[in-house]
């Protein structure tokens, strides 16, 4: 008796594959344009033209411009989770922790964030989109705060508190968390100023390593 191997699954074809690909193309194009021009400064016609799809596709997939904007925010959150979730989940599972362990964990969080926020090999439109929402409180601000910023700040503040031997973050711990994480904005939203001031040509791997080293030294001194 002979057996035959099951057929290899075929990639989706037809409207399902086309629909998913179109959705991702629209999000990619919209993210680039929204990050550069903002919500008001970007038209659905520009987004459709960049992707080469018909204008009604935006309404079909997202319900309109606002829905597409929120889909871009959800994409940013998912990108963060994909890059950070494993490391962060392990740290959260170990809470509460003694000061030395918390210090090492906070240094790890800083390294993970640097690898994501300052990744010189990737398009940074997602980061610019996120920073716009931080500064202008647009349509996606509440979503990003709930799913991204508040959980991250809470984790960092909790680790700072643990380093100081406190069970719960005090106001000073929250302030320290904000100061630590805002350090990255010098090389994202204020990148041009930082590069000019430091005399660096670009945010390259050597500079990223130096940034991480300085932040880790700052954490070591807490």
N, C-alpha and C positions, 0 to 999 in steps of 0.2 A: 504494500500500500504506500503510495507516495503522497506527500503533503505539499501544498503550495503556500508560498508566503503571501500574507495579506497585501493587497495593493497599497502602494505608498499614497498617503493623502495628497490630494491635489490642492494647490493654492486656490482660494476663492476667486471666482470669475464673475463677470457680469456686473449687475448693479451693486452687489454687496461690496466687492473689492473696489469698484469705482467710487462708491459713496464714501467708504472709509478713507481712501486716498485723497479724495477731494476735500474732505473735512480737515485732514491733517495739513494739506497744502494751504488751505484758507487760514488755518490757525498760524502757520509759519509766516505767511505773508503779512497777516494782520499784526502779529507780534512785532515784526520788524518796523512796520509803519506806525503803529501806535506808540512804540517806544521812542520813535524819532519825532513824531508830530503830535502825539497825544490823541485823545478821543475826538475832540472837536476838530482838530486839524487833519484828520484822516477821513476820507470818504469811502463808502462801500464800492464805488466805481473804481477807485484806485486799487483796492484790495483784489477785486475781481480781475482787473486788467493784469495785475502782477502774476496771478495764478493762471490766467488764460481760461478761466471758467466763466460761465454765464452769470450775470448779476443776480438772478433769482436764486442761485444756489446758496447764497448767504442766508436768505430768508428760509429756504428749505431746511438747511442744516442747523441754523442757530436762531431762527425767528427774527433776525434783524441785526443791526449793528451792535446794540447793547448786549444781545446774547452772545455774539462773537467775542466781544470784549471780555465778558465774564468767562467764556471758554478759554481765552488766552490766560486769564488769571488761574483757572483750574490747571492748565498745562504747566504753569510756573510751579504751582504747589506739588504737582505730581513729579516734576523734575527734581524738586528738593527732596521729596520722599524717596525717590529712587536712589539718590546719591547719599542720603544721610540716614535713612531709616534703620539700617542694620546696626550701625555704630551707636546711634542715639538710643535705640531701643535697649541695647545691652546696658548702657549707662543708666537709663531710667529704671531698669529692672534691679539694679544694684543700690538704688536709693532706699533709705538714707545710708551714707557711707562716711567713714572716718576722714579727717582732714587731708591726709596725704593721698588717699585714694581719690578723693574729690578733686584735689589739685591736678593729679595726673589725668583724670577724666575731663576736666575743663581744658587742659592743654590739648587733649585729643579732639575735643569739639572744635577748638580754634583751628586745628590742622585740617579737619574735615571741611569746615566752612571756607577756609582759604583755598582748598582744592576745588571747591565748587564755584565760589564767587570770583576767584581770580584765575580761572582756567583759561590760559592764553590760547588754547587750541580750539576753543569753541566760540561760536557767535554769542555775543553778550547782550543781544537785544532783550532777552528775558530779564536780565539784571536791570537794564535801563527801564524797562516796563515797571518792574517792581519798585524801583527808586522813585519813579514818577508818582506812583500811588502813595508812597510814603510821604512825599512832599505836598501833594495836591489833593489827597483824599478824594479820588475819583470813584467811579462806579464799582470798582473791584476792591476798594479799600477794606471794607468790612470782612469780605471773604478772605483776603490775604491776612488780615489781622487775626481772625479767628483760627485759621488753619495753618498759619506759618509763623507770623511774627510773635504773637502772644505765647504760643507753646515754646518757641525757641528762647525767648527772653525769660520765661518762667524756669526753664531748665537751667540756664546759665546763672540766674539769680539764686536758684536752689543750690547749685554747686559752690557759688561764692559764699553763701551762708554756711554750708557744710565745712568749707575751708576755715571759716572763722569759728567753728564749733557751735553754730546756731542751728536749731532744728527747723526753723522757718525763716524765710528771707525778711530782713529788716529793710527799711527805706534805703539805707546805705548800700545794701546788697543789690537792690534794684537799680540804683544809680550806677554802681560798678558794672552791672550787666549791660546797661545801655551804653556806657562809655567803651567797654570792650568791643561790643558788636559794631558800634558806629565807627570804629577804627577802619573797618573795611571800606566805608564810603569814601575815604580819602583816595582810594585807588579804583573807585567805580564812578560815582557821580562827579567827584572832584579830581579825576585822574589827570587831566591836563595840568592843573595847578600843581599837583604832587610831583609829576614828572619834571616840570620846569624847575620847581624848587629844589628837587633832589639831584637834578642833572642827569636823570636816567632817560634812556632812549625809549624804553617801553616797559610794560609790566611783563617781564620775562621770568623763566623759572628761578633764576638767581635772585631776583628781587622778591619774588613770592617767598622763597626760602628765608630771606632776610626779614621779611615782614612777620612770618610765623615765628622766627627765633626771638624777635623783639617782644611779640605778644606773649610767648611762652615765658620769657624772662619776667615780664610784668606779672604774670600769674604766679610764678615761683616766689615773687616777693610779697604776695598777699598774706 
